[in-house]
C-alpha cells in the first residue's frame, strides 16, 4: 500500500475516499501522450441526495455499479496526468434515484481537477494568449475561458465595502464598446485596481456605484479624477463626504497641451517668413514641453539647427523669444507647472490671479478659466499625495492583453483578464505613502 499512497501523495489526492491503484499507463490524449493513473471513489451516503431519506442499511440504499470518469489532474512538463476514477453509484429503494458519490477533487459535473484550474488561473495572470495556455496545459479553449469567467467573477468587488480613496481614469477599450472609452477604478491609497467599467458614461458610473450602500459610499473620503465636468457634479452626489482631487498628471497634461497649441500657432505665423525658426519649433517640441527647471544649462553641444555650441536652456530661450506672446505663455505655464511640482497652492492661485492683468491667447485663457473652475479640487491635488499614477503600468498591460488575442471583443472577458492579472498575484507589502505632502515632507526631513 505504501506505493499506492505515494502516487496519491505525488498528485496531491487528499480525498480519503479515493483508493489509488499501483499502476501508471500511457495513453494518447489531445495530441499528447498522457500519464494515466487509476482509482476508485466509494463511501456510503449518509442520506439520499434525491429524496433525503437517511441511509441506515441496505434496506434504504444499495450499491449499483460504477460510473467511469476521467479527471485531468495536472501536467508534468506539458504531459497531462489523467485519473481514471470509478465512482460508486447507489440505488435508493425509496425514490428510485441512482446517485453517484462525489469528490472535492473536481467541481460538480467537471472533469478538470480544482488544483489544475487554479494553475490555469495563475497562467491567466501572465501576459500570454489564452490559446497558448490551452495548448501548454493541454486543456480545451472552453476550459480556459470557463476558468477566466469563474476566477474573474470571484475577483470582482462584490461586498458592500468601497476603498476610502478612489481614482477614476479612462482607457481605450475594445472595439465593440460604442463609446470606445472605458473606465478604470482604483484604490489610490494602496495602488491596486478596483474594477473596470464598460463605458465612461455618467449613467454607467452612477449605476455601478449606486449598487453600494449609502453607508459604504459615505465612507469614501476622496475621488481622484481628470478635469471632466460631467463627473465633477454628479460624483459629489454619490459620495457625499468625498473630496474631489484633480489628478496631477492630467493637470500638467492640460497645461502642456495649451503650451503646445501656442507653439503650433507661432509655427504657422512664421512658416514662410522664417523657415529655419519654423523648423526649430517643429522639431524641438519636446524641449518646449520639458519642465523649465529640468532643462540642462551645463552641457554645451553642437546642434544642426543652431550655430556654435548650445545648451538645452539656450535652445529653449531662443525658441520662445521668437514671439512675445509665446514667451509670455511659456513663462505662465512653467510657473504653474513649478507650483504643482512644489505642491505650492498659494503660488498657483496667485499665478492664476495675476493672469487677469494681461491679455492671453483665447485658448490659453480657456485653459486658465478651466483651472479656476476646479481650483478647490486643485488645492486638494497639491495637498494629498494621492494620484491615479499608481496604476500607470495598467494601460500598457491592457494593451498587451488586447493584442494577445481573441475573445476580448467581449468586454467582460477583457475585464476578467485584467482583474486576474492585477489581483490574483498579490504584490506583497506595497509601501503606502502618507496621505498629505506635508506629512511626507516632514518625514523626509526627519529621516535626513
Ligand atoms: Zn431517494
Boltz pocket constraint, residues with backbone or C-beta under 6 A from the ligand:
constraints:
  - pocket:
      binder: B
      contacts: [[A, 48], [A, 49], [A, 50], [A, 51], [A, 52], [A, 53], [A, 92], [A, 93], [A, 94], [A, 95], [A, 96], [A, 97]]
      max_distance: 6.0
